[in-house]
Amino acid sequence: MDSGVVKFTSQTWNKTLTSILITFCLIIINSVFVSDHSPLFAAEIDPINDINKTTQQLLDKSKSNNSLHVIATLNIDYKPEGKIKDPQQIMKQRGTIHSQQQNLLNDLPEKTSTSAKLFTYTPQVALTVDEQTLKILIDNPTITSIQEDIPVPPLLADSIPLIDADTVWASGYTGSGQTVAILDTGVDYSHDFLIGKMVSEACYSNFYSSDTSVCPNGLTVDETSGSGVNCDLGTYGCNHGTHVAGIAVGKGDTFSGVAKDANLIAIQVFTQFTDPSCASYSLSSPCALTYTSDQILGLERVYELRSTYNIASVNMSIGGSVYGDYCDTDARKSIIDTLRSVEIATVIASGNNGSSTGISSPACISSAISVGSTTKADAISSFSNSNSMLDLLAPGSS
């Protein structure tokens, strides 16, 4: 199986170092917030009519929830676009994805199909289903997996000097000419530390219209100027994205972020929730949580911008359940593969469950770069998840 470590050519060495610096930055600024009682169900259907354990769990949940949010992955011969050399074949694959998505919607009740979200570059559909519609999906031979779309919160930690970023800066690698994309709670780009950094922004929030969008104009999708600003600080977690951006690319007179001369793409992917959702994570209400479907939209936006900006990496401060092996049935893998195929690394923290036998999703996706936390004494932090899948360790606790 592919190791998950992104390989770059010699011509993109500055991009490589920027990506590595930001990888370290990610673990410095966050540890993934995971709740054991909110598992990520990814039901791989093989054979199609076999009701395995995770599929049964989804069915059980649908009995008491007539609005279960799921992502269905379609069974097509999918290849990341960066690995397809013929532009006509790229367009053909996109056409196949679109037609398969439409065929699926034609088999579903109107109330489900009209509220569905179709992704452009990956073979998935996000849906809100009841028990009967879920059974239709399970019995559909064009679907390979069904994943519950569970919202999760962000979390922070601290510290920069331990990675010796100043030594790398002295060698001329400051992130100049590179761009870092941050999928988070938005960014206050009027902050002195971030002025002039923003080159693009977007907001994907409350796709299912069941909670409250935090996009500035209340839309669920906004890619206009001002859309990537941080959500209202009265919502728990909404300062997270600005903190991440500052440590990643901030620049000041006396101290700076890791890639101090890099530019910033801010993509807001969180939604405002209230109790009981916030209470389930022991957070104050209202709080910011993010759906997998909004994350996929954000990652697709990064891919769309690949020719406009020299994007070194995407950073995500999110997570789900702990896996002892690669979680490559996760719906985010297709777009992470696609980003990797055009030399954009997706960097994700390994989680803070304290597991020595697994790491959390989506860090457990084989094509992502997973990072775990160490102490200032170079010991693995007690809270940090790790096992043989882990790609890197970096300072993340005292």
SVG drawing of the C-alpha trace seen along z (x, -y; Angstrom):
<svg xmlns="http://www.w3.org/2000/svg" viewBox="-40 -45 61 55">
<polyline fill="none" stroke="black" stroke-width="0.4" points="0.0,0.0 1.1,-3.6 3.0,-5.0 1.1,-8.3 4.3,-10.4 4.1,-13.0 7.0,-12.9 8.1,-16.1 10.5,-16.8 13.8,-18.6 12.3,-21.7 9.8,-22.1 12.2,-21.9 11.1,-25.2 7.5,-23.9 8.6,-20.7 10.2,-22.5 7.2,-24.8 5.0,-21.8 7.2,-20.1 7.3,-23.3 3.5,-23.5 3.3,-19.8 5.2,-20.6 3.1,-23.7 -0.1,-21.7 0.8,-19.5 2.1,-22.5 -1.2,-24.4 -3.6,-21.6 -4.5,-18.2 -7.6,-16.5 -10.6,-16.6 -12.2,-13.2 -15.3,-11.8 -15.5,-8.1 -19.3,-8.2 -19.6,-9.9 -18.0,-7.3 -17.5,-7.7 -19.4,-4.9 -18.0,-4.0 -20.0,-1.0 -18.2,0.7 -20.7,2.8 -19.0,6.0 -21.0,7.9 -23.6,5.2 -26.4,7.0 -24.3,8.0 -25.5,6.1 -22.2,5.9 -21.8,4.4 -21.2,0.8 -24.1,0.8 -26.3,2.2 -25.2,-0.6 -26.3,-3.1 -29.6,-1.3 -30.1,-1.3 -29.5,-5.1 -31.9,-5.7 -34.7,-4.1 -34.6,-7.0 -33.4,-9.7 -35.4,-10.5 -32.7,-13.0 -29.5,-11.0 -26.7,-12.7 -24.6,-10.4 -22.0,-10.4 -22.4,-7.7 -19.4,-6.7 -20.1,-5.5 -18.6,-2.5 -16.7,-3.9 -13.1,-3.4 -11.9,-6.6 -8.4,-8.0 -7.0,-11.2 -6.9,-13.8 -3.2,-14.5 -2.5,-11.0 -4.6,-11.4 -2.5,-12.9 -5.2,-13.3 -7.4,-16.3 -10.2,-14.6 -10.0,-11.7 -10.3,-14.0 -13.5,-15.5 -14.8,-12.1 -14.2,-11.0 -16.0,-14.1 -18.9,-13.3 -19.1,-9.8 -19.2,-11.0 -21.9,-13.5 -24.1,-10.9 -23.7,-8.3 -24.7,-10.9 -27.8,-11.8 -28.7,-8.1 -28.5,-7.6 -30.7,-10.6 -33.3,-9.3 -33.6,-6.2 -34.2,-8.2 -37.3,-10.0 -37.7,-13.5 -37.2,-15.0 -33.8,-13.3 -32.6,-14.0 -33.5,-17.7 -31.4,-18.4 -28.4,-16.3 -24.9,-17.8 -23.0,-16.6 -19.2,-16.9 -17.4,-17.9 -14.1,-15.9 -14.9,-12.9 -17.5,-10.1 -19.6,-11.0 -23.0,-12.3 -24.0,-13.8 -27.6,-13.1 -30.1,-13.3 -31.9,-10.0 -34.5,-8.2 -34.5,-4.4 -36.2,-3.5 -34.0,-5.7 -30.9,-4.3 -32.1,-0.8 -32.4,-1.8 -28.8,-3.1 -27.5,0.2 -29.3,2.2 -27.9,0.1 -25.1,1.9 -23.6,-1.4 -22.6,-2.3 -19.4,-1.0 -19.6,-2.6 -21.9,-4.8 -20.4,-7.0 -22.2,-8.9 -21.5,-12.7 -20.8,-13.5 -19.8,-17.1 -16.7,-17.4 -15.0,-20.4 -11.4,-21.9 -8.8,-22.1 -5.5,-23.9 -2.2,-23.5 0.9,-25.7 4.7,-26.5 7.0,-27.1 10.7,-27.4 11.4,-23.7 11.2,-22.9 14.1,-25.3 12.2,-27.2 14.6,-30.2 17.4,-27.9 15.4,-27.0 14.6,-30.7 18.3,-31.5 18.8,-29.0 16.4,-31.0 13.3,-28.8 10.7,-31.2 7.6,-30.1 8.1,-32.9 6.2,-32.2 4.1,-29.4 0.5,-29.4 -0.9,-27.5 -4.6,-26.5 -6.3,-26.3 -9.6,-24.5 -10.9,-25.8 -13.3,-28.3 -12.2,-31.2 -9.5,-33.9 -9.5,-37.5 -7.2,-38.7 -7.4,-42.3 -5.1,-41.1 -1.7,-42.9 0.0,-39.5 -2.0,-38.5 -2.4,-41.7 -1.7,-41.2 -1.5,-37.4 -5.0,-36.5 -5.1,-35.6 -8.3,-33.6 -11.2,-32.6 -14.4,-30.6 -17.1,-29.4 -19.0,-26.1 -21.3,-25.9 -24.6,-24.2 -25.0,-22.2 -27.9,-20.2 -29.7,-23.4 -30.3,-21.8 -28.2,-24.2 -26.9,-27.7 -24.5,-28.8 -21.6,-30.9 -20.9,-32.3 -21.0,-36.1 -24.2,-36.3 -25.9,-33.2 -25.4,-31.1 -24.3,-27.5 -21.7,-28.1 -19.9,-31.4 -16.7,-31.9 -16.8,-35.7 -14.5,-38.3 -15.0,-38.3 -16.4,-34.8 -13.4,-33.3 -13.6,-35.6 -13.7,-34.0 -17.1,-33.1 -18.6,-35.1 -16.3,-34.8 -19.3,-34.3 -19.4,-30.8 -17.0,-28.4 -14.1,-27.6 -14.4,-30.5 -11.0,-31.9 -9.3,-28.7 -8.8,-29.5 -7.1,-32.8 -4.8,-31.2 -3.9,-28.5 -3.3,-31.0 -1.1,-33.2 1.2,-30.3 1.3,-29.0 2.0,-32.1 1.8,-35.1 4.6,-37.7 5.5,-40.3 8.4,-42.6 9.6,-40.5 8.2,-37.1 6.6,-35.2 4.7,-32.1 6.4,-29.1 6.2,-29.9 6.4,-33.6 6.5,-34.7 3.8,-32.3 0.4,-33.5 -2.9,-32.2 -6.1,-30.6 -8.8,-30.7 -11.6,-28.2 -14.3,-28.2 -15.9,-24.8 -17.6,-25.0 -21.3,-25.3 -22.8,-26.8 -24.5,-24.2 -26.2,-24.3 -27.0,-21.7 -27.2,-18.8 -24.6,-18.7 -22.2,-21.0 -22.7,-19.2 -21.9,-15.9 -18.3,-17.2 -18.4,-19.0 -18.4,-22.4 -20.3,-25.5 -23.2,-26.4 -23.2,-27.7 -20.2,-25.9 -18.5,-25.4 -18.5,-21.9 -17.7,-20.7 -19.3,-18.2 -17.2,-15.9 -19.2,-17.0 -18.2,-20.7 -14.6,-19.6 -14.8,-17.8 -16.2,-21.0 -13.3,-22.9 -10.7,-20.5 -12.3,-20.6 -12.0,-24.4 -8.3,-24.1 -8.0,-21.8 -9.8,-24.3 -7.2,-27.0 -4.1,-24.8 -3.3,-26.6 -3.8,-30.1 -1.6,-29.7 1.5,-27.6 -0.2,-25.7 2.2,-23.8 -0.3,-22.2 -3.7,-22.0 -4.1,-21.9 -7.0,-20.4 -7.6,-20.4 -10.4,-17.8 -10.8,-14.1 -13.1,-11.1 -12.7,-7.6 -9.4,-5.8 -8.4,-3.2 -5.7,-0.6 -5.3,-0.4 -5.7,-2.7 -9.2,-4.0 -9.3,-4.3 -13.1,-3.8 -13.3,-7.4 -15.1,-9.6 -12.4,-12.2 -9.7,-9.9 -10.7,-10.6 -10.2,-14.4 -7.0,-13.9 -5.7,-11.6 -6.6,-14.1 -4.7,-16.9 -1.7,-14.6 -1.7,-13.8 -0.9,-17.5 1.7,-17.7 -0.5,-19.4 0.0,-17.7 -3.0,-17.3 -1.6,-17.4 -3.7,-16.1 -3.0,-15.5 -3.1,-12.0 -5.5,-12.7 -5.4,-13.0 -7.0,-9.8 -3.6,-8.6 -3.7,-5.5 -0.5,-3.6 -2.3,-1.2 -4.2,-3.6 -4.7,-7.1 -7.9,-9.0 -9.7,-9.7 -9.0,-11.4 -5.3,-11.2 -5.6,-7.4 -6.2,-7.9 -3.1,-6.5 -2.5,-9.4 -2.7,-12.1 0.3,-13.1 -0.4,-12.2 1.5,-14.0 1.7,-13.1 2.8,-15.2 6.0,-15.0 7.0,-16.9 9.8,-19.4 11.9,-16.4 11.2,-14.6 9.0,-11.9 5.6,-11.1 3.0,-13.2 0.7,-11.1 -2.4,-12.2 -1.1,-11.7 -2.2,-8.8 0.4,-6.8 1.2,-3.5 3.0,-2.3 0.8,-4.4 2.1,-7.7 4.2,-9.7 5.8,-12.3 6.2,-13.4 6.6,-17.1 6.6,-19.2 3.1,-19.7 3.2,-19.7 5.4,-20.7"/>
</svg>
